[in-house]
Every structure is written in C-alpha cells, then in structure tokens.
C-alpha cells in the first residue's frame, strides 16, 4: 500500500495523534510503499526551515530505514506527461499526481485486482478513483483497524 505524505506527517510530526498513527503504521499487516516524493514533501512539512524540528524528521528517516517497516520507492523516471495530465485533469498537486501515476503503473505492471491502494487522511485521492487512466484504490486511514488509542 502506498503512503501519502499526510500519513507520514501525522505519524512523525508534532500532531496530537502522532502516537496513534505511528501505532497503525507499525501494527497494520501491510507492506508500506513510500515513494521518495512523499518523503521529501513530509520532510518539508515536518522539519522545514526549523532546525529544532530536525529530530522529528530523523525519527521518520530511521523508521523508513528499519527493516520490515517500509519499502522506499526510488523513482527512476516518472512519466512526467502522465503526471501533468493528472494535475491538469484532476486538479491535484504534483506529489498526489505522482502517487496516482505510481499506483496506476504498479497496478498495470503487476495486474493487481483490486488496484494498488493509497493510504491517506486526505480526500484528494477519491477524486482520482475511477477517473479515466487512473487505476488505484483510495484507503482512508480514518477506517484503519481498531487500536488502543481510540476512545469510545
């Protein structure tokens, strides 16, 4: 399952639910796939120009480097024409367009049924779901399995 930037930001930034999101990342029985574009965007949102936030970004990178936690997808040549098409047609930002492109390519190349999932807290990916040329499944992290942090 591909990880959207917002999941990384909520898990490793200074959000109120960081411990809960980190727990979900660690405990869900899912192979997380994290494109470099998501890592770069998350770093910018978590650390930015504030050096005092550097430790939060380092924790994210260490988590990504921990065997069994995630697979980092280094893009060797994202087809920019497809990314630009998604940006213009679906009105999404460049990182979301790249995620849609990666999900579509993985779905096509690996014949995934259902299509590759993108885990997100954002509703942006529901725009792309079912659009022409987009093959992906939006997974809302709001629907993640129960965890001990939830209160009833």
Backbone as a ProteinNet text record, in pm:
[ID]
protein_1_A
[PRIMARY]
XXXXXXXXXXXXXXXXXXXXXXXXXXXXXXXXXXXXXXXXXXXXXXXXXXXXXXXXXXXXXXXXXXXXXXXXXXXXXXXXXXXXXXXXXXXXXXXXXXXXXXXXXXXXXXXXXXXXXXXXXXXXXXXXXXXXXXXXXXXXXXXXXXXXXXXX
[TERTIARY]
85.3	0	89.9	64	139.4	97.4	194.6	166	167.6	61.3	53.3	133.7	179.8	258.9	192.8	62.9	-7.8	0.5	9.4	21.3	156.7	262.2	395.3	400.3	340.5	341.8	269	155.1	80.2	152.3	222.8	293.4	420	492.6	624.7	636.3	534.3	534.3	487.6	443.5	401.6	249.9	179.3	33.3	-16.5	-138.8	-197.9	-213.1	-224.8	-246.5	-123.4	-3.5	118.3	136.4	116.7	135.4	36.7	-86.7	-188.3	-152.1	-114	-81.7	42.9	143.5	265.4	231.4	142.9	98.3	35.5	-51.5	-116.2	-12.9	84.8	188.6	266.3	293.2	371.2	290.7	161.3	83.1	-6.3	-42.3	-123.9	-42.1	-103.7	-33.6	-36.6	45.3	50.5	197	232.8	365.4	353.3	412	405.4	506.8	462.3	548.5	551.4	671	682.6	769.9	706.9	785	870.2	982.5	1072.5	999.1	907.6	836.1	757.7	701.2	629.2	724.2	842.4	941.7	988.9	1019	1067.5	959.8	835.9	728.6	703.7	707.2	686.9	798.9	923.7	1035.7	1012.9	971.2	945.7	837.1	734.3	625.2	661.9	739.3	776.8	889.5	994	1113.5	1113.4	1095.3	1100.3	1231.4	1225.3	1345.7	1372.2	1293	1305.7	1400.9	1522.6	1624.4	1585.4	1503.8	1462.7	1369.3	1314.5	1227.5	1304.2	1433.8	1517.8	1503.5	1497.7	1483.5	1357.9	1248.6	1126.6	1147.2	1216.5	1246.9	1340.8	1439.1	1533.7	1461.2	1365.3	1288	1212.7	1157.7	1088.5	1186.1	1302.4	1400.9	1447.2	1469.4	1509.8	1401.2	1274.6	1163.8	1164.5	1183.2	1186.1	1301.3	1411.6	1529.8	1522.4	1426.1	1413.8	1360.5	1434.2	1387.8	1247.4	1164.2	1029	924.9	966.4	869.8	812.5	899.8	853.5	955	908.5	996.1	994.8	1113.2	1124.6	1134.5	1045.4	1044.1	1119.5	1237.5	1316.6	1273	1219.9	1170.8	1286.6	1288.2	1396	1358.9	1236.1	1195.7	1044.7	982.1	835.9	791	697.1	649.8	578.8	649.8	600.8	474.7	457	335.6	211.9	222.4	109.3	83.4	191.1	178.7	111.6	155.8	95.5	-51.1	-83.8	-223.1	-308.4	-260.3	-335.6	-350.8	-244.2	-250.1	-357.8	-353.1	-446.5	-589.6	-605.5	-739.7	-807.1	-729.9	-788.6	-770.9	-688.8	-663.9	-603.7	-501.3	-429.3	-288.8	-220.3	-83.9	11.7	136.5	232.8	263	273.7	303.7	185	63.6	-54.1	-60.8	-28.8	-27.5	77.4	193.1	297.3	251.2	185	132.8	28.9	-58.3	-158	-89.8	14.1	88.5	157	220.5	288	186.2	74.3	-29.3	-82.3	-105.1	-154.7	-52.3	74.1	178.5	194.9	197.7	211.1	91.5	-28.6	-149.3	-140.6	-99.4	-88.8	21.9	139.5	254.5	240.2	170.5	156.1	17.4	-69.8	-207.8	-281.2	-268.9	-335	-486.6	-556.4	-702.5	-734	-788.1	-819.8	-691.3	-705.2	-586.7	-510.3	-383.7	-296.9	-368.3	-353.2	-413	-317.8	-376.4	-303.1	-367	-288	-336.7	-320.2	-428.8	-426.6	-531.6	-510.2	-612.2	-687	-639.3	-697.9	-805.6	-895.8	-999.8	-955.5	-835.5	-787.3	-790.8	-759.7	-746.9	-881.2	-988.3	-1119.5	-1155.9	-1093	-1112.7	-1060.6	-942.8	-880.2	-941.1	-1000.3	-1056.2	-1165.3	-1146.4	-1246.2	-1232.6	-1138	-1117.1	-1046.7	-1070.5	-1008.8	-857.2	-795.5	-649.8	-591	-673.1	-624.3	-670.8	-572.8	-605.7	-544.1	-628	-586	-709	-684.9	-792	-754.8	-843.6	-819.8	-850.6	-757.2	-777.9	-770.8	-881.9	-884.8	-826.3	-723.8	-665.5	-764.6	-871	-976.7	-1048.3	-1040.8	-1105.2	-1010.8	-890.8	-792.1	-848	-791.9	-841.8	-839.6	-917.1	-920	-780.6	-757	-629	-652.6	-557.9	-578.7	-588.8	-560.6	-567.5	-708.5	-793.3	-930.1	-1009.5	-1093.4	-1181.9	-1326	-1408.6	-1549.1	-1637.8
-116.7	0	123	215.4	340.6	433.4	506	601.4	743.9	815.6	957.5	1035.5	1151.6	1239.2	1265.8	1292.1	1328.8	1224	1096.6	990.2	1001	1023.4	1040.1	1163.4	1271.9	1395.6	1374.3	1307.1	1284	1185.7	1090.2	991.5	1047.7	1129.9	1171.1	1320.7	1397.1	1539.2	1558.8	1676.2	1708.6	1715	1624	1625.8	1558	1589.1	1531.8	1380.7	1329.2	1185.2	1111.3	1168	1104.3	962.7	940.9	807.1	707.3	751.3	663.9	626.2	724.1	697.4	610.9	639.2	557.2	414.2	395.7	261.8	189.9	260.1	198.9	158.6	244.3	210.9	86.9	77.1	-36.5	-165.2	-154.9	-274.1	-326.4	-241.8	-291.9	-391.8	-500.8	-603.6	-567	-467.5	-410.5	-385.9	-407.7	-367	-223.7	-129.9	11.4	40.4	107.6	152.1	304.4	360.3	504.6	564.1	634.6	699.6	813.5	836.7	943.9	1078.3	1101.7	1229.5	1251.1	1144	1155.7	1186.3	1127	1150.6	1295.9	1345.5	1483.4	1582.4	1559.6	1650.8	1643.4	1523.1	1507.5	1577.5	1561.2	1628.3	1778.6	1833.2	1976.5	2021.4	1940.9	1977.8	1954.1	1851.9	1820.2	1911.2	1924.4	1997.8	2139.2	2149.1	2279.5	2350.3	2476.1	2553.2	2560.6	2489.5	2494.3	2384.9	2421.7	2324.2	2249.9	2314	2245.5	2126.2	2119.9	2007.2	1893.4	1912.9	1812.9	1673.4	1660.3	1526.4	1451.4	1522.7	1457.1	1398	1472.6	1422	1303.6	1308.7	1198	1071.3	1083.8	967.1	906	990.6	939.4	862.1	919.3	852.9	721.9	721.4	596.7	490.7	531.6	436.4	378.3	464.8	419.1	321.7	340.2	254.6	125.6	112.5	-6.2	-122.5	-232.1	-346.9	-391	-414.4	-461.3	-352.7	-227.3	-118.2	-68.1	-40.8	16.2	-11.8	-3.2	-9.8	129.2	188.3	319.2	298.9	364.7	354.3	471.9	443.9	546.9	552.7	665.9	680.2	703.4	623	632.8	717.8	753.8	832.5	832.2	902.4	910.5	974	910.2	968.9	1102	1210	1342.8	1378.9	1323.9	1355.8	1302.1	1184.2	1128.2	1210.2	1249.9	1331.9	1465.3	1528.5	1656	1639.3	1528.4	1500.8	1492	1419.3	1406	1541.8	1622.4	1755.1	1839.4	1846.2	1930.5	1878.1	1747.7	1690.8	1675.3	1632.9	1603.3	1717.2	1817	1931.8	1889.3	1804.8	1760.8	1818.6	1816.9	1868.5	1766.8	1807.9	1725.7	1594.2	1595.2	1471.1	1375.3	1426.3	1339.4	1282	1363.4	1314.8	1206	1222.8	1120.2	990.9	1001.8	882.8	811.7	889.2	829.8	759.6	819.9	760.8	631	632.8	512.3	401.3	435.5	334.3	275	359.6	312	220.7	262.3	180	46.5	46.7	-79.2	-170.8	-112.2	-190.1	-255.4	-178.6	-231.8	-336.3	-305.6	-394.4	-524.9	-518.2	-636.7	-698.9	-643.5	-693	-704.4	-600.6	-601.4	-589.8	-675.8	-667.9	-690.8	-592.9	-457.3	-378.8	-261	-178.3	-141.4	-101.5	-59.5	42.7	25.2	116.9	232.8	349	463.9	498.4	487.2	519.9	668.7	732	876.9	919.9	1036.8	1101.7	1206	1231.7	1333.8	1274.5	1359.4	1315.3	1331.9	1387.9	1412.1	1287.2	1172.9	1052.4	996.2	1039	993.9	1060.9	1175.4	1244.1	1157.2	1099.4	1018.8	881.3	829.5	694.3	685.5	598.1	578.3	672.4	766.1	856.6	782.2	826.8	763.3	764.8	650.2	639.2	623.8	628.6	614.7	480	399.1	270.1	263	291	289.4	273.9	239.1	230	320.4	411.8	502.1	427.9	433.8	374.3	486.2	512.8	616.4	562.9	629.4	589.5	611.5	688.2	703.2	569.9	480.2	348.9	239.1	277.3	178.7	96.4	-23.7	-111.7	-45.2	-101.3	-50.3	-52.7	39.5	43.8	94.3	70.3	106	255.4	340.1	483.1	537.9	461.3	508.7	512.5	612.6	623.6	616.6	550.4	535	632.3
0	0	0	-92.8	-99.3	14.6	68.6	175.9	123.2	150	118.3	222.6	183.6	269.7	404.8	403.7	526.7	635.1	596.3	695.8	765.2	687.3	746.2	837	792.9	871.8	1003.5	999.4	1124	1215.8	1159.6	1242.5	1305.2	1231.9	1277.8	1308.6	1279	1312.4	1455	1485.8	1621.2	1632.6	1566.8	1573	1700.8	1736.2	1857.7	1849.3	1727.9	1713.1	1659.8	1677.4	1627.5	1679.2	1807.5	1864.5	1804.4	1783.6	1724.5	1580.5	1501	1360.8	1350.3	1431.4	1433.3	1470.9	1567.6	1606.8	1486.4	1413.8	1296.7	1192.2	1166.9	1069.7	1112.2	1241.1	1291.5	1301.8	1329.2	1360.8	1248.8	1152.1	1042	960.9	924.1	847.2	699.4	667.5	533.7	499.5	373	327	277.4	352.7	316.2	206.7	102.8	-6.3	-0.3	14.1	33.2	-77.1	-171.2	-276.5	-221.2	-285.6	-243.8	-240.5	-335.1	-336.5	-206.6	-149.7	-22.5	92.6	88.5	193.7	190.9	72.2	58.6	103.5	59.4	98.7	249.8	307	451.7	528.9	484	549.8	551.6	438.5	430.1	527.2	544.8	635.3	782	809.1	947.7	996.2	914.9	956.3	898.8	767.8	702.9	731.3	765.2	796.1	946.4	1024.6	1170.7	1219.4	1246.8	1289	1416.3	1501.4	1624.8	1595.9	1475.5	1438.4	1371.6	1352.8	1288.5	1350	1482.4	1541	1493.5	1466.1	1418.6	1279.3	1194.5	1061.1	1066.2	1155.7	1170.1	1214.8	1305.5	1350.3	1231.4	1143.9	1025.5	935.9	909.4	822.7	885.9	1016.4	1083.5	1072.2	1085.1	1070.3	928.7	828.9	689.7	664.1	735.7	717.9	799.1	888.7	972.3	889.2	881.6	802.4	843.5	744.6	768.7	786.9	799.1	820.7	688.7	591.6	465.3	356.4	233.4	116.8	54.3	41.6	-21.2	-172	-245.1	-390.7	-449.8	-500.7	-566.4	-712	-753.1	-889.1	-985.4	-1090.7	-1187.9	-1308.6	-1320.6	-1436.3	-1448.2	-1357.9	-1358.2	-1488.8	-1558.5	-1684.4	-1658.1	-1684.8	-1649.2	-1726.1	-1845.8	-1920.9	-1850.2	-1789.8	-1715.4	-1588.6	-1521	-1400.6	-1434.5	-1540.9	-1582.4	-1620.8	-1685.6	-1720.2	-1593.9	-1493.9	-1368.4	-1298.8	-1298.8	-1236.5	-1304	-1435.9	-1510.8	-1506.8	-1521.1	-1531.1	-1395.4	-1294.3	-1163.4	-1062.7	-1099.1	-1011.4	-877.2	-883.3	-763.8	-767.7	-652.9	-651.4	-713.5	-732.4	-805.3	-732.7	-599.9	-527.7	-535.9	-522	-536.6	-677.8	-777.8	-916.1	-934.5	-870.8	-879.2	-812.7	-697.3	-631	-718	-781.1	-871.2	-988.1	-1040.4	-1151.1	-1108	-991.4	-940.5	-916.6	-854	-826.8	-956.6	-1056.5	-1185.9	-1252	-1251.5	-1313.3	-1242.6	-1108.9	-1034.9	-1059.9	-1064.3	-1091	-1228.1	-1327.8	-1464.4	-1476.5	-1423	-1438.2	-1359.3	-1246.4	-1160.1	-1168.1	-1249.8	-1266.8	-1133.6	-1049.4	-919.3	-933.5	-862	-850.7	-704.2	-633.7	-678.2	-704.1	-763.9	-792.3	-665.3	-684.5	-574.5	-486.2	-355	-257.8	-227.9	-200.8	-148.6	-14.5	93.3	227.5	251.8	294.1	311.7	413.7	471.5	553.3	470.5	349.7	263.2	173.6	131.5	38.4	-106.5	-130.3	-266.4	-353.5	-296.4	-377.2	-422	-357.9	-403.1	-535.1	-564.3	-691.9	-805.3	-785.7	-889.7	-905.3	-798.3	-801	-907.1	-1002.6	-1106.6	-1225.2	-1220.2	-1333.2	-1446.5	-1567.1	-1683.4	-1671.9	-1692.7	-1688.5	-1550	-1445.9	-1308.1	-1253.9	-1214.9	-1156	-1016.8	-918.7	-778.9	-691.7	-566.2	-467.5	-350.9	-317.1	-203.9	-74.4	20.6	152.3	255.5	321.7	423.3	553	602.5	730.5	844.4	820.1	920.2	941.4	842.5	850.5	896.8	944.4	988.2	1103.7	1123.5	1230.9	1367.8	1457.9	1595.9	1656	1744.3	1814.1	1954.9	2044.8	2185.3	2212.7	2116	2138.7	2120.6	2052.7	2028	2157.4	2165.8	2280.9	2230.3	2304.1	2260.5	2332.9
[MASK]
++++++++++++++++++++++++++++++++++++++++++++++++++++++++++++++++++++++++++++++++++++++++++++++++++++++++++++++++++++++++++++++++++++++++++++++++++++++++

